[in-house]
Amino acid sequence: MAELEDEDLLAQLDIAPPEAKKFPLMKALLIVMILALLGGGGYFAYTKFIAGALMGAKSGAESESKQNDTSDTESGAKDEDLGAMYSLDPFIVNLAGSQGKRFLKVTVALELSSLEIRNELKENEEKILDSILILLSSKTFEDVYSIQGKFKLKDEIATRVNRFMVLGHVKDVYFSEFVIQ
């Protein structure tokens, strides 16, 4: 009889019996365990696949540059000096097909064929910036994520800038900053 009164009192106060409190605790523990497993799996995937690929690309580029350095010193050839450089302000654009969720920030420096064409570049700077901006915003994440995509983008930028040049040309394009978010 006393038991019935306690249950009636608990029902009136909207207090759940103690057995019901175990379920949310079990649910929380299960969620924490799942998150820990997902985090561990993500870390494993990053170290196994992504970081390994990045390290492989770096070591390949370093060994290639070391080979070039040794071949130059063996032949007695001197490294070619960079031409006149012309730095552009950073570009920040939304990538195509991302619905505004991904953006690209790029800082570009142009290697010019001679110092005399700096004035020509300054005269056409708005046209050049517009052309590069249109090019960058037309790219998708897949277009610019790979190394090959970056080299292709450099060639496309040089081609677009050279359309506006009469006295000289852009020899090469260098990225001093390349961020994809």
OpenMM code with the backbone's topology and positions (N, CA, C; nanometers):
from openmm import Vec3, app, unit

residues = "MET ALA GLU LEU GLU ASP GLU ASP LEU LEU ALA GLN LEU ASP ILE ALA PRO PRO GLU ALA LYS LYS PHE PRO LEU MET LYS ALA LEU LEU ILE VAL MET ILE LEU ALA LEU LEU GLY GLY GLY GLY TYR PHE ALA TYR THR LYS PHE ILE ALA GLY ALA LEU MET GLY ALA LYS SER GLY ALA GLU SER GLU SER LYS GLN ASN ASP THR SER ASP THR GLU SER GLY ALA LYS ASP GLU ASP LEU GLY ALA MET TYR SER LEU ASP PRO PHE ILE VAL ASN LEU ALA GLY SER GLN GLY LYS ARG PHE LEU LYS VAL THR VAL ALA LEU GLU LEU SER SER LEU GLU ILE ARG ASN GLU LEU LYS GLU ASN GLU GLU LYS ILE LEU ASP SER ILE LEU ILE LEU LEU SER SER LYS THR PHE GLU ASP VAL TYR SER ILE GLN GLY LYS PHE LYS LEU LYS ASP GLU ILE ALA THR ARG VAL ASN ARG PHE MET VAL LEU GLY HIS VAL LYS ASP VAL TYR PHE SER GLU PHE VAL ILE GLN".split()
positions = [
    Vec3(0.0811, -0.1178, 0.0000),
    Vec3(0.0000, 0.0000, 0.0000),
    Vec3(0.0870, 0.1264, 0.0000),
    Vec3(0.1927, 0.1218, 0.0773),
    Vec3(0.2840, 0.2353, 0.0817),
    Vec3(0.3529, 0.2518, -0.0538),
    Vec3(0.3717, 0.1397, -0.1220),
    Vec3(0.4351, 0.1433, -0.2527),
    Vec3(0.3458, 0.2159, -0.3529),
    Vec3(0.2158, 0.1910, -0.3487),
    Vec3(0.1225, 0.2570, -0.4384),
    Vec3(0.1187, 0.4067, -0.4121),
    Vec3(0.1252, 0.4459, -0.2869),
    Vec3(0.1236, 0.5878, -0.2543),
    Vec3(0.2483, 0.6571, -0.3082),
    Vec3(0.3635, 0.5902, -0.2990),
    Vec3(0.4875, 0.6483, -0.3525),
    Vec3(0.4788, 0.6668, -0.5036),
    Vec3(0.4239, 0.5685, -0.5738),
    Vec3(0.4113, 0.5782, -0.7191),
    Vec3(0.3149, 0.6893, -0.7568),
    Vec3(0.2029, 0.7012, -0.6803),
    Vec3(0.1077, 0.8077, -0.7075),
    Vec3(0.1718, 0.9446, -0.6839),
    Vec3(0.2500, 0.9551, -0.5789),
    Vec3(0.3176, 1.0796, -0.5473),
    Vec3(0.4192, 1.1147, -0.6572),
    Vec3(0.4954, 1.0141, -0.7066),
    Vec3(0.5914, 1.0364, -0.8138),
    Vec3(0.5212, 1.0778, -0.9426),
    Vec3(0.4068, 1.0157, -0.9703),
    Vec3(0.3317, 1.0489, -1.0908),
    Vec3(0.2793, 1.1915, -1.0830),
    Vec3(0.2351, 1.2327, -0.9674),
    Vec3(0.1831, 1.3681, -0.9514),
    Vec3(0.2942, 1.4716, -0.9655),
    Vec3(0.4121, 1.4395, -0.9218),
    Vec3(0.5248, 1.5330, -0.9298),
    Vec3(0.5993, 1.5238, -1.0627),
    Vec3(0.5597, 1.4353, -1.1530),
    Vec3(0.6254, 1.4110, -1.2823),
    Vec3(0.7722, 1.3746, -1.2651),
    Vec3(0.7999, 1.2925, -1.1668),
    Vec3(0.9362, 1.2449, -1.1455),
    Vec3(0.9439, 1.1031, -1.1979),
    Vec3(1.0411, 1.0766, -1.2822),
    Vec3(1.0556, 0.9431, -1.3403),
    Vec3(1.1188, 0.8504, -1.2380),
    Vec3(1.0831, 0.7248, -1.2443),
    Vec3(1.1467, 0.6278, -1.1552),
    Vec3(1.2967, 0.6203, -1.1837),
    Vec3(1.3787, 0.5765, -1.0886),
    Vec3(1.5242, 0.5739, -1.1056),
    Vec3(1.5710, 0.4878, -1.2220),
    Vec3(1.4978, 0.3852, -1.2650),
    Vec3(1.5402, 0.2990, -1.3748),
    Vec3(1.5455, 0.3769, -1.5068),
    Vec3(1.4626, 0.4770, -1.5274),
    Vec3(1.4583, 0.5518, -1.6516),
    Vec3(1.5812, 0.6411, -1.6679),
    Vec3(1.6495, 0.6755, -1.5623),
    Vec3(1.7669, 0.7613, -1.5704),
    Vec3(1.8883, 0.6877, -1.6253),
    Vec3(1.8895, 0.5564, -1.6243),
    Vec3(2.0023, 0.4790, -1.6769),
    Vec3(2.0089, 0.4883, -1.8286),
    Vec3(1.8965, 0.4971, -1.8955),
    Vec3(1.8943, 0.4971, -2.0406),
    Vec3(1.9660, 0.6184, -2.1007),
    Vec3(1.9416, 0.7431, -2.0587),
    Vec3(2.0160, 0.8562, -2.1155),
    Vec3(2.1663, 0.8465, -2.0874),
    Vec3(2.2038, 0.7916, -1.9719),
    Vec3(2.3453, 0.7753, -1.9421),
    Vec3(2.4083, 0.6751, -2.0384),
    Vec3(2.3383, 0.5676, -2.0671),
    Vec3(2.3885, 0.4671, -2.1621),
    Vec3(2.3972, 0.5274, -2.3025),
    Vec3(2.2975, 0.6080, -2.3366),
    Vec3(2.2961, 0.6716, -2.4670),
    Vec3(2.4155, 0.7666, -2.4817),
    Vec3(2.4447, 0.8437, -2.3795),
    Vec3(2.5572, 0.9372, -2.3822),
    Vec3(2.6892, 0.8623, -2.3942),
    Vec3(2.7043, 0.7522, -2.3200),
    Vec3(2.8263, 0.6722, -2.3304),
    Vec3(2.8430, 0.6145, -2.4704),
    Vec3(2.7347, 0.5679, -2.5291),
    Vec3(2.7402, 0.5136, -2.6641),
    Vec3(2.7819, 0.6205, -2.7645),
    Vec3(2.7291, 0.7407, -2.7512),
    Vec3(2.7653, 0.8504, -2.8414),
    Vec3(2.9132, 0.8859, -2.8265),
    Vec3(2.9624, 0.8914, -2.7031),
    Vec3(3.1039, 0.9228, -2.6803),
    Vec3(3.1922, 0.8146, -2.7421),
    Vec3(3.1547, 0.6890, -2.7280),
    Vec3(3.2343, 0.5797, -2.7862),
    Vec3(3.2343, 0.5867, -2.9384),
    Vec3(3.1194, 0.6184, -2.9990),
    Vec3(3.1126, 0.6295, -3.1447),
    Vec3(3.1989, 0.7450, -3.1934),
    Vec3(3.1937, 0.8593, -3.1253),
    Vec3(3.2763, 0.9737, -3.1640),
    Vec3(3.4255, 0.9418, -3.1510),
    Vec3(3.4625, 0.8695, -3.0472),
    Vec3(3.6028, 0.8314, -3.0301),
    Vec3(3.6471, 0.7390, -3.1430),
    Vec3(3.5625, 0.6443, -3.1817),
    Vec3(3.5968, 0.5552, -3.2921),
    Vec3(3.6083, 0.6312, -3.4242),
    Vec3(3.5156, 0.7230, -3.4493),
    Vec3(3.5222, 0.8019, -3.5719),
    Vec3(3.6473, 0.8902, -3.5753),
    Vec3(3.6804, 0.9502, -3.4620),
    Vec3(3.8014, 1.0327, -3.4554),
    Vec3(3.9263, 0.9504, -3.4795),
    Vec3(3.9325, 0.8338, -3.4200),
    Vec3(4.0478, 0.7460, -3.4412),
    Vec3(4.0571, 0.7004, -3.5854),
    Vec3(3.9436, 0.6680, -3.6453),
    Vec3(3.9427, 0.6277, -3.7860),
    Vec3(3.9838, 0.7412, -3.8779),
    Vec3(3.9366, 0.8624, -3.8475),
    Vec3(3.9756, 0.9781, -3.9275),
    Vec3(4.1246, 1.0070, -3.9176),
    Vec3(4.1795, 0.9960, -3.7981),
    Vec3(4.3230, 1.0172, -3.7801),
    Vec3(4.4028, 0.9114, -3.8563),
    Vec3(4.3587, 0.7867, -3.8483),
    Vec3(4.4272, 0.6791, -3.9204),
    Vec3(4.4237, 0.7053, -4.0710),
    Vec3(4.3057, 0.7417, -4.1227),
    Vec3(4.2929, 0.7672, -4.2662),
    Vec3(4.3814, 0.8840, -4.3087),
    Vec3(4.3869, 0.9876, -4.2279),
    Vec3(4.4704, 1.1027, -4.2617),
    Vec3(4.6180, 1.0642, -4.2665),
    Vec3(4.6650, 0.9954, -4.1623),
    Vec3(4.8073, 0.9606, -4.1583),
    Vec3(4.8433, 0.8576, -4.2638),
    Vec3(4.7529, 0.7683, -4.2929),
    Vec3(4.7820, 0.6599, -4.3872),
    Vec3(4.7745, 0.7072, -4.5320),
    Vec3(4.6724, 0.7846, -4.5655),
    Vec3(4.6483, 0.8177, -4.7043),
    Vec3(4.6847, 0.9605, -4.7418),
    Vec3(4.6383, 1.0579, -4.6672),
    Vec3(4.6564, 1.1972, -4.7071),
    Vec3(4.7963, 1.2467, -4.6752),
    Vec3(4.8415, 1.2305, -4.5516),
    Vec3(4.9742, 1.2800, -4.5139),
    Vec3(5.0834, 1.2046, -4.5892),
    Vec3(5.0643, 1.0770, -4.6124),
    Vec3(5.1630, 0.9992, -4.6875),
    Vec3(5.1764, 1.0487, -4.8305),
    Vec3(5.0633, 1.0821, -4.8922),
    Vec3(5.0667, 1.1334, -5.0290),
    Vec3(5.1350, 1.2696, -5.0342),
    Vec3(5.1074, 1.3543, -4.9357),
    Vec3(5.1707, 1.4860, -4.9325),
    Vec3(5.3209, 1.4744, -4.9117),
    Vec3(5.3618, 1.3859, -4.8226),
    Vec3(5.5052, 1.3667, -4.7976),
    Vec3(5.5740, 1.3101, -4.9220),
    Vec3(5.5062, 1.2203, -4.9921),
    Vec3(5.5621, 1.1634, -5.1143),
    Vec3(5.5823, 1.2698, -5.2204),
    Vec3(5.4865, 1.3612, -5.2338),
    Vec3(5.4978, 1.4690, -5.3314),
    Vec3(5.6099, 1.5642, -5.2932),
    Vec3(5.6234, 1.5943, -5.1633),
    Vec3(5.7315, 1.6827, -5.1181),
    Vec3(5.8676, 1.6200, -5.1426),
    Vec3(5.8825, 1.4938, -5.1061),
    Vec3(6.0132, 1.4301, -5.1207),
    Vec3(6.0500, 1.4157, -5.2678),
    Vec3(5.9496, 1.3941, -5.3536),
    Vec3(5.9773, 1.3859, -5.4966),
    Vec3(6.0245, 1.5191, -5.5507),
    Vec3(5.9621, 1.6269, -5.5078),
    Vec3(6.0018, 1.7600, -5.5529),
    Vec3(6.1400, 1.7959, -5.4991),
    Vec3(6.1689, 1.7579, -5.3730),
    Vec3(6.2999, 1.7870, -5.3150),
    Vec3(6.4102, 1.7098, -5.3873),
    Vec3(6.3854, 1.5834, -5.4165),
    Vec3(6.4886, 1.5054, -5.4837),
    Vec3(6.5108, 1.5563, -5.6253),
    Vec3(6.4029, 1.6019, -5.6907),
    Vec3(6.4165, 1.6566, -5.8247),
    Vec3(6.4980, 1.7853, -5.8215),
    Vec3(6.4720, 1.8706, -5.7213),
    Vec3(6.5474, 1.9950, -5.7131),
    Vec3(6.6934, 1.9686, -5.6773),
    Vec3(6.7195, 1.8658, -5.5950),
    Vec3(6.8572, 1.8304, -5.5628),
    Vec3(6.9297, 1.7807, -5.6867),
    Vec3(6.8587, 1.7022, -5.7699),
    Vec3(6.9198, 1.6540, -5.8926),
    Vec3(6.9520, 1.7700, -5.9849),
    Vec3(6.8602, 1.8656, -5.9945),
    Vec3(6.8849, 1.9828, -6.0781),
    Vec3(7.0017, 2.0637, -6.0249),
    Vec3(7.0117, 2.0792, -5.8926),
    Vec3(7.1221, 2.1543, -5.8341),
    Vec3(7.2549, 2.0865, -5.8620),
    Vec3(7.2619, 1.9551, -5.8469),
    Vec3(7.3889, 1.8856, -5.8702),
    Vec3(7.4258, 1.8879, -6.0166),
    Vec3(7.3281, 1.8774, -6.1059),
    Vec3(7.3626, 1.8801, -6.2481),
    Vec3(7.4114, 2.0183, -6.2885),
    Vec3(7.3560, 2.1240, -6.2297),
    Vec3(7.4022, 2.2588, -6.2609),
    Vec3(7.5437, 2.2809, -6.2102),
    Vec3(7.5726, 2.2362, -6.0892),
    Vec3(7.7062, 2.2584, -6.0357),
    Vec3(7.8084, 2.1714, -6.1062),
    Vec3(7.7699, 2.0537, -6.1499),
    Vec3(7.8641, 1.9670, -6.2207),
    Vec3(7.9003, 2.0246, -6.3567),
    Vec3(7.8030, 2.0844, -6.4247),
    Vec3(7.8306, 2.1385, -6.5571),
    Vec3(7.8872, 2.2787, -6.5489),
    Vec3(7.8910, 2.3343, -6.4307),
    Vec3(7.9463, 2.4676, -6.4136),
    Vec3(7.8471, 2.5754, -6.4534),
    Vec3(7.7238, 2.5371, -6.4835),
    Vec3(7.6230, 2.6350, -6.5236),
    Vec3(7.5734, 2.7102, -6.4002),
    Vec3(7.5417, 2.8333, -6.4218),
    Vec3(7.4920, 2.9170, -6.3143),
    Vec3(7.3402, 2.9207, -6.3240),
    Vec3(7.2691, 2.9217, -6.2068),
    Vec3(7.1235, 2.9309, -6.2089),
    Vec3(7.0826, 3.0583, -6.2810),
    Vec3(6.9776, 3.0446, -6.3636),
    Vec3(6.9274, 3.1620, -6.4328),
    Vec3(6.8635, 3.2560, -6.3316),
    Vec3(6.8902, 3.3835, -6.3480),
    Vec3(6.8279, 3.4812, -6.2608),
    Vec3(6.6819, 3.4959, -6.2991),
    Vec3(6.6011, 3.5198, -6.1973),
    Vec3(6.4613, 3.5461, -6.2247),
    Vec3(6.4510, 3.6801, -6.2946),
    Vec3(6.3538, 3.6910, -6.3832),
    Vec3(6.3306, 3.8177, -6.4502),
    Vec3(6.2671, 3.9162, -6.3539),
    Vec3(6.2255, 4.0275, -6.4074),
    Vec3(6.1576, 4.1273, -6.3259),
    Vec3(6.0271, 4.0673, -6.2738),
    Vec3(6.0012, 4.0892, -6.1464),
    Vec3(5.8813, 4.0329, -6.0843),
    Vec3(5.7781, 4.1435, -6.0629),
    Vec3(5.6521, 4.1064, -6.0796),
    Vec3(5.5408, 4.1983, -6.0587),
    Vec3(5.4375, 4.1255, -5.9746),
    Vec3(5.4189, 4.1714, -5.8510),
    Vec3(5.3255, 4.1055, -5.7593),
    Vec3(5.1870, 4.1672, -5.7712),
    Vec3(5.0873, 4.0802, -5.7674),
    Vec3(4.9480, 4.1239, -5.7695),
    Vec3(4.8894, 4.1081, -5.6300),
    Vec3(4.7859, 4.1841, -5.6033),
    Vec3(4.7166, 4.1708, -5.4751),
    Vec3(4.6514, 4.0330, -5.4669),
    Vec3(4.6276, 3.9846, -5.3459),
    Vec3(4.5640, 3.8521, -5.3312),
    Vec3(4.4230, 3.8498, -5.3909),
    Vec3(4.3885, 3.7354, -5.4477),
    Vec3(4.2549, 3.7120, -5.5007),
    Vec3(4.1819, 3.6205, -5.4035),
    Vec3(4.0573, 3.6522, -5.3739),
    Vec3(3.9721, 3.5643, -5.2942),
    Vec3(3.8434, 3.5467, -5.3726),
    Vec3(3.8165, 3.4214, -5.4146),
    Vec3(3.6977, 3.3928, -5.4954),
    Vec3(3.6267, 3.2688, -5.4420),
    Vec3(3.4962, 3.2630, -5.4659),
    Vec3(3.4211, 3.1409, -5.4399),
    Vec3(3.4474, 3.0451, -5.5552),
    Vec3(3.4693, 2.9195, -5.5240),
    Vec3(3.4911, 2.8208, -5.6281),
    Vec3(3.3585, 2.7834, -5.6932),
    Vec3(3.3629, 2.7548, -5.8217),
    Vec3(3.2427, 2.7193, -5.8959),
    Vec3(3.1866, 2.5872, -5.8448),
    Vec3(3.0546, 2.5781, -5.8440),
    Vec3(2.9882, 2.4546, -5.8050),
    Vec3(2.9886, 2.4259, -5.6565),
    Vec3(3.0282, 2.5216, -5.5749),
    Vec3(3.0355, 2.4968, -5.4303),
    Vec3(2.9230, 2.5661, -5.3540),
    Vec3(2.8364, 2.6382, -5.4226),
    Vec3(2.7275, 2.7135, -5.3610),
    Vec3(2.7802, 2.8039, -5.2493),
    Vec3(2.8985, 2.8593, -5.2664),
    Vec3(2.9552, 2.9521, -5.1697),
    Vec3(3.0183, 2.8861, -5.0492),
    Vec3(3.0317, 2.7543, -5.0481),
    Vec3(3.0878, 2.6845, -4.9328),
    Vec3(3.2394, 2.6711, -4.9405),
    Vec3(3.2976, 2.6833, -5.0578),
    Vec3(3.4428, 2.6731, -5.0732),
    Vec3(3.4946, 2.7997, -5.1399),
    Vec3(3.6107, 2.8441, -5.0925),
    Vec3(3.6718, 2.9591, -5.1567),
    Vec3(3.8196, 2.9334, -5.1795),
    Vec3(3.8756, 3.0157, -5.2641),
    Vec3(4.0162, 3.0061, -5.3011),
    Vec3(4.0799, 3.1416, -5.2774),
    Vec3(4.1938, 3.1407, -5.2083),
    Vec3(4.2710, 3.2633, -5.1895),
    Vec3(4.4069, 3.2397, -5.2530),
    Vec3(4.4422, 3.3247, -5.3490),
    Vec3(4.5666, 3.3086, -5.4240),
    Vec3(4.6383, 3.4425, -5.4317),
    Vec3(4.7682, 3.4399, -5.4051),
    Vec3(4.8525, 3.5562, -5.4279),
    Vec3(4.9486, 3.5192, -5.5409),
    Vec3(4.9517, 3.6029, -5.6426),
    Vec3(5.0238, 3.5718, -5.7656),
    Vec3(5.1356, 3.6732, -5.7874),
    Vec3(5.2498, 3.6230, -5.8334),
    Vec3(5.3596, 3.7087, -5.8784),
    Vec3(5.3916, 3.6690, -6.0220),
    Vec3(5.4099, 3.7680, -6.1068),
    Vec3(5.4367, 3.7443, -6.2483),
    Vec3(5.5837, 3.7713, -6.2778),
    Vec3(5.6470, 3.6794, -6.3486),
    Vec3(5.7846, 3.7004, -6.3937),
    Vec3(5.7781, 3.7598, -6.5338),
    Vec3(5.8325, 3.8799, -6.5485),
    Vec3(5.8242, 3.9520, -6.6745),
    Vec3(5.9484, 3.9293, -6.7588),
    Vec3(5.9329, 3.9433, -6.8899),
    Vec3(6.0469, 3.9240, -6.9798),
    Vec3(6.1469, 4.0380, -6.9695),
    Vec3(6.0998, 4.1574, -6.9305),
    Vec3(6.1907, 4.2704, -6.9114),
    Vec3(6.1273, 4.3726, -6.8180),
    Vec3(6.2111, 4.4611, -6.7667),
    Vec3(6.1616, 4.5647, -6.6763),
    Vec3(6.0732, 4.6670, -6.7472),
    Vec3(6.0927, 4.6846, -6.8760),
    Vec3(6.0204, 4.7879, -6.9501),
    Vec3(5.8704, 4.7617, -6.9562),
    Vec3(5.8286, 4.6380, -6.9416),
    Vec3(5.6852, 4.6103, -6.9570),
    Vec3(5.6072, 4.6307, -6.8272),
    Vec3(5.6756, 4.6732, -6.7205),
    Vec3(5.6042, 4.7041, -6.5951),
    Vec3(5.4989, 4.8131, -6.6177),
    Vec3(5.5347, 4.9156, -6.6941),
    Vec3(5.4402, 5.0245, -6.7209),
    Vec3(5.3197, 4.9741, -6.7999),
    Vec3(5.3465, 4.8858, -6.8942),
    Vec3(5.2370, 4.8277, -6.9728),
    Vec3(5.1439, 4.7465, -6.8829),
    Vec3(5.2020, 4.6751, -6.7879),
    Vec3(5.1216, 4.5979, -6.6929),
    Vec3(5.0373, 4.6907, -6.6065),
    Vec3(5.0977, 4.7995, -6.5588),
    Vec3(5.0240, 4.8934, -6.4739),
    Vec3(4.9085, 4.9584, -6.5491),
    Vec3(4.9300, 4.9885, -6.6772),
    Vec3(4.8237, 5.0494, -6.7578),
    Vec3(4.7054, 4.9549, -6.7762),
    Vec3(4.7316, 4.8267, -6.7862),
    Vec3(4.6270, 4.7274, -6.8109),
    Vec3(4.5908, 4.6471, -6.6865),
    Vec3(4.6294, 4.6952, -6.5697),
    Vec3(4.6129, 4.6160, -6.4478),
    Vec3(4.4669, 4.5796, -6.4204),
    Vec3(4.3741, 4.6726, -6.4410),
    Vec3(4.2331, 4.6417, -6.4146),
    Vec3(4.1828, 4.5317, -6.5061),
    Vec3(4.2202, 4.5374, -6.6330),
    Vec3(4.1796, 4.4334, -6.7289),
    Vec3(4.2394, 4.2987, -6.6904),
    Vec3(4.3648, 4.2999, -6.6485),
    Vec3(4.4342, 4.1758, -6.6110),
    Vec3(4.3714, 4.1161, -6.4856),
    Vec3(4.3469, 4.2009, -6.3855),
    Vec3(4.2849, 4.1528, -6.2617),
    Vec3(4.1471, 4.0938, -6.2886),
    Vec3(4.0691, 4.1600, -6.3727),
    Vec3(3.9367, 4.1100, -6.4064),
    Vec3(3.9454, 3.9745, -6.4761),
    Vec3(4.0367, 3.9624, -6.5689),
    Vec3(4.0530, 3.8371, -6.6429),
    Vec3(4.0934, 3.7221, -6.5505),
    Vec3(4.1859, 3.7491, -6.4595),
    Vec3(4.2300, 3.6456, -6.3643),
    Vec3(4.1175, 3.6118, -6.2680),
    Vec3(4.0446, 3.7116, -6.2241),
    Vec3(3.9326, 3.6892, -6.1317),
    Vec3(3.8250, 3.6006, -6.1955),
    Vec3(3.7929, 3.6275, -6.3206),
    Vec3(3.6949, 3.5452, -6.3923),
    Vec3(3.7464, 3.4018, -6.4053),
    Vec3(3.8735, 3.3873, -6.4373),
    Vec3(3.9326, 3.2541, -6.4512),
    Vec3(3.9264, 3.1771, -6.3196),
    Vec3(3.9674, 3.2408, -6.2112),
    Vec3(3.9706, 3.1722, -6.0816),
    Vec3(3.8307, 3.1331, -6.0345),
    Vec3(3.7340, 3.2219, -6.0555),
    Vec3(3.5991, 3.1906, -6.0078),
    Vec3(3.5301, 3.0855, -6.0937),
    Vec3(3.5843, 3.0552, -6.2102),
    Vec3(3.5260, 2.9503, -6.2940),
    Vec3(3.5795, 2.8116, -6.2589),
    Vec3(3.6784, 2.8065, -6.1726),
    Vec3(3.7407, 2.6785, -6.1358),
    Vec3(3.6629, 2.6102, -6.0237),
    Vec3(3.6602, 2.4778, -6.0287),
    Vec3(3.5998, 2.3983, -5.9221),
    Vec3(3.7097, 2.3496, -5.8290),
    Vec3(3.6690, 2.2943, -5.7168),
    Vec3(3.7648, 2.2409, -5.6198),
    Vec3(3.8533, 2.1347, -5.6852),
    Vec3(3.7939, 2.0488, -5.7650),
    Vec3(3.8688, 1.9412, -5.8301),
    Vec3(3.9703, 1.9957, -5.9300),
    Vec3(3.9409, 2.1119, -5.9906),
    Vec3(4.0322, 2.1722, -6.0879),
    Vec3(4.1613, 2.2217, -6.0240),
    Vec3(4.1534, 2.2720, -5.9023),
    Vec3(4.2697, 2.3379, -5.8424),
    Vec3(4.3328, 2.2605, -5.7278),
    Vec3(4.2746, 2.1490, -5.6872),
    Vec3(4.3251, 2.0763, -5.5708),
    Vec3(4.4544, 2.0001, -5.6016),
    Vec3(4.4655, 1.9454, -5.7185),
    Vec3(4.5820, 1.8627, -5.7515),
    Vec3(4.6997, 1.9491, -5.7970),
    Vec3(4.8165, 1.8898, -5.7945),
    Vec3(4.9379, 1.9596, -5.8412),
    Vec3(4.9255, 1.9922, -5.9899),
    Vec3(4.8745, 1.8966, -6.0672),
    Vec3(4.8575, 1.9202, -6.2103),
    Vec3(4.7607, 2.0356, -6.2350),
    Vec3(4.6564, 2.0439, -6.1522),
    Vec3(4.5608, 2.1532, -6.1653),
    Vec3(4.6246, 2.2884, -6.1380),
    Vec3(4.7151, 2.2914, -6.0412),
    Vec3(4.7839, 2.4173, -6.0095),
    Vec3(4.8757, 2.4600, -6.1241),
    Vec3(4.9471, 2.3636, -6.1840),
    Vec3(5.0336, 2.3972, -6.2972),
    Vec3(4.9512, 2.4444, -6.4172),
    Vec3(4.8382, 2.3804, -6.4398),
    Vec3(4.7503, 2.4222, -6.5495),
    Vec3(4.6986, 2.5636, -6.5238),
    Vec3(4.6629, 2.5915, -6.3984),
    Vec3(4.6146, 2.7249, -6.3629),
    Vec3(4.7234, 2.8306, -6.3866),
    Vec3(4.8476, 2.7990, -6.3528),
    Vec3(4.9579, 2.8921, -6.3777),
    Vec3(4.9696, 2.9235, -6.5267),
    Vec3(4.9600, 2.8200, -6.6105),
    Vec3(4.9686, 2.8407, -6.7556),
    Vec3(4.8522, 2.9261, -6.8069),
    Vec3(4.7324, 2.9003, -6.7537),
    Vec3(4.6158, 2.9766, -6.7969),
    Vec3(4.6275, 3.1230, -6.7558),
    Vec3(4.6801, 3.1489, -6.6373),
    Vec3(4.6992, 3.2877, -6.5934),
    Vec3(4.7998, 3.3577, -6.6838),
    Vec3(4.9109, 3.2910, -6.7140),
    Vec3(5.0120, 3.3510, -6.8023),
    Vec3(4.9530, 3.3810, -6.9395),
    Vec3(4.8741, 3.2903, -6.9924),
    Vec3(4.8115, 3.3110, -7.1232),
    Vec3(4.7178, 3.4302, -7.1205),
    Vec3(4.6378, 3.4404, -7.0152),
    Vec3(4.5426, 3.5520, -7.0051),
    Vec3(4.6145, 3.6859, -6.9922),
    Vec3(4.7206, 3.6900, -6.9140),
    Vec3(4.7935, 3.8167, -6.8974),
    Vec3(4.8634, 3.8546, -7.0275),
    Vec3(4.9190, 3.7566, -7.0966),
    Vec3(4.9913, 3.7851, -7.2213),
    Vec3(4.8996, 3.8371, -7.3310),
    Vec3(4.7696, 3.8170, -7.3212),
    Vec3(4.6759, 3.8730, -7.4186),
    Vec3(4.6801, 4.0261, -7.4189),
    Vec3(4.7120, 4.0845, -7.3038),
    Vec3(4.7120, 4.2298, -7.2903),
    Vec3(4.8501, 4.2914, -7.3128),
    Vec3(4.9510, 4.2095, -7.3333),
    Vec3(5.0876, 4.2582, -7.3468),
    Vec3(5.1247, 4.2751, -7.4938),
    Vec3(5.1931, 4.3857, -7.5244),
    Vec3(5.2373, 4.4122, -7.6613),
    Vec3(5.3896, 4.4143, -7.6669),
    Vec3(5.4533, 4.4831, -7.5714),
    Vec3(5.5982, 4.5027, -7.5750),
    Vec3(5.6765, 4.3800, -7.5278),
    Vec3(5.6202, 4.3041, -7.4384),
    Vec3(5.6899, 4.1877, -7.3828),
    Vec3(5.5888, 4.0813, -7.3464),
    Vec3(5.6303, 3.9937, -7.2568),
    Vec3(5.5389, 3.8870, -7.2159),
    Vec3(5.5708, 3.8407, -7.0732),
    Vec3(5.4788, 3.7653, -7.0184),
    Vec3(5.4982, 3.7048, -6.8873),
    Vec3(5.5657, 3.5700, -6.9104),
    Vec3(5.6819, 3.5520, -6.8480),
    Vec3(5.7558, 3.4264, -6.8656),
    Vec3(5.6993, 3.3156, -6.7776),
    Vec3(5.6621, 3.3492, -6.6547),
    Vec3(5.6129, 3.2473, -6.5628),
    Vec3(5.5252, 3.3124, -6.4563),
    Vec3(5.4468, 3.2287, -6.3910),
    Vec3(5.3581, 3.2727, -6.2841),
    Vec3(5.3959, 3.1952, -6.1586),
    Vec3(5.4023, 3.2664, -6.0460),
    Vec3(5.4375, 3.2031, -5.9193),
    Vec3(5.3272, 3.2298, -5.8177),
    Vec3(5.2917, 3.1249, -5.7432),
    Vec3(5.1959, 3.1397, -5.6347),
    Vec3(5.2741, 3.1569, -5.5059),
    Vec3(5.2550, 3.2690, -5.4382),
    Vec3(5.3182, 3.2859, -5.3084),
    Vec3(5.2221, 3.2499, -5.1965),
    Vec3(5.0938, 3.2328, -5.2310),
    Vec3(4.9934, 3.1910, -5.1359),
    Vec3(4.8839, 3.1191, -5.2143),
    Vec3(4.8439, 3.0032, -5.1654),
    Vec3(4.7400, 2.9246, -5.2337),
    Vec3(4.6615, 2.8506, -5.1255),
    Vec3(4.5433, 2.9019, -5.0925),
    Vec3(4.4628, 2.8458, -4.9853),
    Vec3(4.3264, 2.8083, -5.0397),
    Vec3(4.2863, 2.6828, -5.0173),
    Vec3(4.1533, 2.6372, -5.0546),
    Vec3(4.0794, 2.6053, -4.9258),
    Vec3(3.9653, 2.6635, -4.9080),
    Vec3(3.8856, 2.6367, -4.7880),
    Vec3(3.7554, 2.5738, -4.8270),
] * unit.nanometer
topology = app.Topology()
chain = topology.addChain("A")
for resn in residues:
    res = topology.addResidue(resn, chain)
    for name in ("N", "CA", "C"):
        topology.addAtom(name, app.Element.getBySymbol(name[0]), res)
